[in-house]
Every structure is written in structure tokens, then in C-alpha cells.
Amino acid sequence: MAPAIYSPPSERVAVVTGGNKGIGLEVCRQLASNGITVILTARDEARGAAAVEQLTAAAGLSDVIFHQLEVTDAQSIARLVGFLKERFGKLDILVNNAAVGGVQPLPVQDVSAEELSGMDASQRYEWMWKNVQETCDAAKEGIQTNYYGTKNVTEALLPLLQASSGGRIVNVTSEWGLLSYFRNEELKQELNDVEKLTEERLDEVLAMFLSDFEAGDLEARGWPLAFAAYKVAKAAMNAYSRVLARRHPELRVNCAHPGYVKSDMTRHSGLLTPEEGASNVVKVALLPEGGPTGTFFALGQEAPFV
Ligand SMILES: NC(=O)c1ccc[n+]([C@@H]2O[C@H](COP(=O)([O-])OP(=O)(O)OC[C@H]3O[C@@H](n4cnc5c(N)ncnc54)[C@H](OP(=O)(O)O)[C@@H]3O)[C@@H](O)[C@H]2O)c1
């Protein structure tokens, strides 16, 4: 039997991953304020429902719907796909926002507003770096969530994005995913050569990274240092986005760096508010039809991947 599709054809539907807090929650708010029906997803039902309540009851936005999504869980992804297929029959915008830091935070207090006021961005990064530990488990989680989570959600939602007349994907990236952090020149060039690069090769590169991480060989082998797993996962996600953009010219697939934002991920050490960071993502999500694809946007402006 054909699925029941309740949405009027003009309704635009967006999915945001990791929508329960931080930048993701603000992306949901801003998309919904632009008249888009937003599926706010979160891995935790209670946190997700509370976030939807915040947007609907408190902010008066009616078109925000919760759906559970753990991006590393194939069954959870499949349930979201089933829900969207039945309810809307298409997806117009996918914002892959969910991510982790790829490090083990040390049990210290967040930096106070007073301390922060005297610190520039690099001093704030240094503060973050001093208060984390790089462990194999956290690095693996970083690669699994930030790269494979994004990729698996995207691949599962591709048919629904193709059913839209203007399907678009925004992968929330970071300036830390720039290829300039790679000191292995050959690898840097390979990751930048998106005509030749394949997803299979990206799998090999990530396996190589984790094996060098375990062996304590990151420095010797020219990998990015300090928050290494985060940087490598975001660089791989950027490369995948460019490969995907070539594979699917009918879609718009872009990467957006929101800026250095006060959120749980940065322990509230950032320079921008979540609203400001989210607006740099939403700007890319709402680019006019026929706009750029396979492009990196930093703070809302086109910029190089290197
Ligand atoms: N903050 C910055 O300065 C900055 C800079 C550059 C890029 N970014 C990027 O911006 C995005 C949002 O970051 P943020 O700063 O808003 O961080 P955040 O406040 O820590 O939020 C991260 C979100 O991702 C969710 N998440 C983590 N793992 C997940 C999983 N396996 N499945 C589903 N959801 C998962 C979290 O859910 P829980 O609440 O359940 O943990 C949370 O909703 C990330 O992609 C990050 O890399 C941030």
C-alpha cells in the first residue's frame, strides 16, 4: 500500500541531527522561524522532547517535531527514514550537526566569564586543550560519530532528499577540519583531490589514523595534532561531502563552519553565541536554488578546504 503523505507539496521539511542543545537547537529554531517543518532529532528521548517543548511552548513555533536519532545506530537511522517516508515522502534539508569532541574531558569547572574576558581565541583553545585527555576510546568515538554517523545518516536519507525538488545537505564542520592541519603532504593532497578520492580510500585513511593513534605515531606520521580525532574526522567528512556533491549533482552538498561557539562542546569558552553560530549554518541551508555545491563556508562565507 502507498504510504500516507500528509504534507502539502509546498511544505519544506528539514532534519537536524543533535538538535537538543547548542548549535543544533538554534538551527532548529531558526529553520522553523523561516516556515520550515523541522524534525528535531536527538539520541535521548527526554532531552529531545524537552528541546521541542522549549521551541513550541516557549517560543511559539508550531512546526517542530521530535524524532529519536542516535547517529551511530543503524536501527535508529532506519526508524527515522521510515517515519519520514510515511509522513512526508521526501526530505528537503538535512543538517548533519551531531558530533562529539573526540577527547576525554577532565573533571574541571567551565572557565568563568571573568577569566574568559581577558583571553583571545588561541588562549581559549589552549585552556580547552589543557583540560582534556586524548584516549583511544574517545578518538574512536569521534571517528564513529563525526564521520561514520554523518555518512550513514546521509546515505540512508539520500532517496528522500532526491524525492525533493531541491534537496540539500549541510554538514556542520569546523575550521579544525581544514587540510592545513595535516603535515603529511601526500595525504593532504590526496584528501584534496576529490576527482580521484573514493569513500573506500577514506575508510582506509581513517583506519590508518586509528592504528597510528594506538601506536602513538601521530606526530611521526604527520597527522593533525591536539584534538587529532576531531580534526581528522571533520577533514574526512569534508572530503566525503565533496565526493558526494560530485556523485549527486542534483543535490546541494555543502560544509558550514559555525565559528567558535559557546556550547557544551567548547565548555562555553567560545566567542559566539549558539544563535550566531547557528545563523552561519542556516545561511548555507537556505541558499537560493541552484547555488554552490561541494563548497566550504566559514562564518557564512565561501572559503577553501585547505
Ligand atoms: N562549538 C563550536 O565552537 C564549534 C565549532 C566548530 C564546529 N562545531 C560543530 O558544531 C556542531 C554542534 O556542536 P555544539 O558546539 O553545539 O556541541 P554540543 O553542544 O556538544 O552539541 C552536540 C550535539 O550532538 C549530539 N550528539 C553527540 N553524539 C551523538 C550521537 N551519537 N547521536 C546523536 N546525537 C549526538 C549531542 O547530543 P547529547 O546532548 O545527547 O550529547 C548534542 O545534541 C558539531 O558538529 C560541532 O563539531 C562547533
The ligand as a MOL file (V3000), in Angstrom:
LIG
                    3D

  0  0  0     0  0            999 V3000
M  V30 BEGIN CTAB
M  V30 COUNTS 48 52 0 0 0
M  V30 BEGIN ATOM
M  V30 1 N 31.0830 24.9080 19.3830 0
M  V30 2 C 31.9760 25.2470 18.4990 0
M  V30 3 O 32.7990 26.1590 18.7170 0
M  V30 4 C 32.0400 24.5440 17.1790 0
M  V30 5 C 32.9880 24.9660 16.2420 0
M  V30 6 C 33.0470 24.3310 15.0130 0
M  V30 7 C 32.1650 23.3290 14.7240 0
M  V30 8 N 31.2540 22.9240 15.6450 0 CHG=1
M  V30 9 C 30.3350 21.8510 15.2770 0
M  V30 10 O 29.0030 22.2550 15.5370 0
M  V30 11 C 28.1840 21.1090 15.7970 0
M  V30 12 C 27.4050 21.3070 17.0760 0
M  V30 13 O 28.3130 21.4590 18.1390 0
M  V30 14 P 27.9410 22.1670 19.5230 0
M  V30 15 O 29.0480 23.0780 19.8210 0
M  V30 16 O 26.5510 22.6540 19.5010 0 CHG=-1
M  V30 17 O 28.0970 20.9070 20.5160 0
M  V30 18 P 27.1800 20.3380 21.6860 0
M  V30 19 O 26.5080 21.4440 22.4170 0
M  V30 20 O 28.0830 19.4210 22.4380 0
M  V30 21 O 26.0550 19.5070 20.9140 0
M  V30 22 C 26.3490 18.3290 20.2370 0
M  V30 23 C 25.0520 17.6440 19.8460 0
M  V30 24 O 25.3690 16.4100 19.1760 0
M  V30 25 C 24.6340 15.3670 19.8100 0
M  V30 26 N 25.2800 14.0770 19.6450 0
M  V30 27 C 26.5280 13.6920 20.0010 0
M  V30 28 N 26.7210 12.4060 19.6800 0
M  V30 29 C 25.5830 11.9550 19.1130 0
M  V30 30 C 25.1620 10.7140 18.5760 0
M  V30 31 N 25.9730 9.6460 18.5780 0
M  V30 32 N 23.9140 10.6210 18.0380 0
M  V30 33 C 23.0980 11.6900 18.0340 0
M  V30 34 N 23.4240 12.8820 18.5460 0
M  V30 35 C 24.6490 13.0070 19.0800 0
M  V30 36 C 24.5520 15.7890 21.2700 0
M  V30 37 O 23.5700 15.0490 21.9510 0
M  V30 38 P 23.6160 14.7980 23.5520 0
M  V30 39 O 23.0770 16.0350 24.1960 0
M  V30 40 O 22.7680 13.5910 23.7200 0
M  V30 41 O 25.0580 14.5570 23.9180 0
M  V30 42 C 24.1980 17.2600 21.0670 0
M  V30 43 O 22.8450 17.3850 20.7490 0
M  V30 44 C 29.1540 19.9320 15.8290 0
M  V30 45 O 29.1640 19.3060 14.5720 0
M  V30 46 C 30.4930 20.5810 16.0980 0
M  V30 47 O 31.5650 19.8000 15.6410 0
M  V30 48 C 31.1740 23.5030 16.8740 0
M  V30 END ATOM
M  V30 BEGIN BOND
M  V30 1 1 1 2
M  V30 2 2 2 3
M  V30 3 1 2 4
M  V30 4 1 4 5
M  V30 5 2 4 48
M  V30 6 2 5 6
M  V30 7 1 6 7
M  V30 8 2 7 8
M  V30 9 1 8 9
M  V30 10 1 8 48
M  V30 11 1 9 10
M  V30 12 1 9 46
M  V30 13 1 10 11
M  V30 14 1 11 12
M  V30 15 1 11 44
M  V30 16 1 12 13
M  V30 17 1 13 14
M  V30 18 2 14 15
M  V30 19 1 14 16
M  V30 20 1 14 17
M  V30 21 1 17 18
M  V30 22 2 18 19
M  V30 23 1 18 20
M  V30 24 1 18 21
M  V30 25 1 21 22
M  V30 26 1 22 23
M  V30 27 1 23 24
M  V30 28 1 23 42
M  V30 29 1 24 25
M  V30 30 1 25 26
M  V30 31 1 25 36
M  V30 32 1 26 27
M  V30 33 1 26 35
M  V30 34 2 27 28
M  V30 35 1 28 29
M  V30 36 1 29 30
M  V30 37 2 29 35
M  V30 38 1 30 31
M  V30 39 2 30 32
M  V30 40 1 32 33
M  V30 41 2 33 34
M  V30 42 1 34 35
M  V30 43 1 36 37
M  V30 44 1 36 42
M  V30 45 1 37 38
M  V30 46 2 38 39
M  V30 47 1 38 40
M  V30 48 1 38 41
M  V30 49 1 42 43
M  V30 50 1 44 45
M  V30 51 1 44 46
M  V30 52 1 46 47
M  V30 END BOND
M  V30 END CTAB
M  END
